[in-house]
Amino acid sequence: MDFTLTEDQHMYLDLVRKFVKNEILPGVLKREESHIFPEEIIKNAWEVGLLNLCIPESIKGYEVDIITSSLIVKELSYGDTGISTSAMCNDLANVVIAKHGTEEQKTQFLQPFIDRPLISSFCLTEPGAGSDNLAMKTVIKKQDDGTYLLNGEKCFITNASYASQFTVFCKVGKPDGLMIACLVIPSESILNADIKAQSSGGKEICLKEGGTIMVGKPEDKLGQRLSNTAAVKFEDVVIDVKQIIGNRRLGFSYAIDVLDYARPMVAAIGVGLAKRAFDVTL
């Protein structure tokens, strides 16, 4: 196997290293102590092209392969693994759209991330369904008018408090069924919603199409404190059939595709952190 980097990869890595040196490392420990989500850094990362790496060439105008994406995530993680996790989780939420969405869905759900520095959430884990995704209880049920109602609760959701779009995995028809669907609650719906801040630190998103999304208080974590994590509850959220990605029976295989994409990124986060720890120790 040839591990020689291409000219484009060298260019990307030089860009990321400069970004980490100038944007992340100065004051990173104080930011970590304050546990405040670094919105400005995430926005700046979007401006220089370090977010939304999975979005296909047909939408973005250029392609970033999985190896280059992993190298970028590794270098970001050298600065802070919370920031790299939040950046990477845009891709967790969007890669399933890139792989299995129609061209119309790719344009509708991915183009906004090219046009604006938006944040997305990948909603899979539940209080009673961690590694065993088939145990999830979040469900969509079909209504007489052809739409679906989404109900259920997710936990440990990265970027939840700041997300303008949610990619949600859920059962179809009944919570104890075997069929799993993947659907998108688009940025257009969230940005046009009536959003009410809660005294707990969470928020209530009342969608004009119908239904409510409750985002819980951000988790107070021991590490990864610059990555936002919160619970999300869906109450009678109206879902149009055009919001369902691919075959509504094949969501489990789609989730595996997402996790396959994520595993090299998680490894890259570990390598970047280890390199930083080694340098700090020296």
Phi, psi and omega in degrees: 000135182266116181263012179293131180279146177280170178298319178297320179295318176300319180298314179298314184294323175298319178298315182294317182297321176294320179297315180298315182297319187268329188254325189260308187297321178295116177078015185295324181291322177294321177296321179298317179295322183284340177057041179252129183299127186278070184302319184294321179293318178298319178297316179295325177296322176296319183296328181264004173089027181258005176246162173060047185289337185276348185295130189289164182300327181298335179259314189271333181098352175204161185243141173243118184285169186295325179293312179298319178300317179296320178296320178296314180296322178299315181291322175298322182291336174299326178281309178193128184285337175294315179295317180294325178295314179297321178295316181294327185290342168301319180289325176302318181286330189259341184294328178293326176292316180297325183276322192235356179281158173288168178299323178296318179292321178300316179294314183293316189264341183253327181304320179303332181283341174276325185280331186218156178281070181270159180239142182236158179235139177260111189253097181236306186292142177231164179306326180250013182213091178264268178290331180269085184294334179292347179274001181298152182244346177302136191215149168248138177236134183286139179258169182300331182273004178095347176277174178239156170250129180257127176221141177151179184225136176244155180224163181055044184267117180293137177073006189304319185290341185240006186288137172255001177204142180238129169259118192239133172257136187205162174286162179245122175090306181212146185298334181262013177284177182257340182281133180238136178247159172241129181222164182236130168262105195288160180300325180301319179292317182292315184292335179265002183282164172272109186253124182243124177289143179255150181297336180287344185107353176270196178206157178246123181251108180264109186280137180293332178286344180123135177100171186225141171247122177256119177256124185284177176298136178304139180292141175265106190253160177284326179222184180053036190286345177267008171250123182285136179221131180204165174275153179226131179239132180252125182237107178050043178284124182282127183240121174281151181301332179290348178272353180272128183273127176061216180275126184291356177260351189250020182300328180297316179293328177294319178298321177297320177301318179296314182293326175297321177294323187284331187301314176299327179292318178297318176298319179296322176300316179297319180293317179298319178294318180297319178298318178296316180299319179297314180295319179297319179297317178297000000 
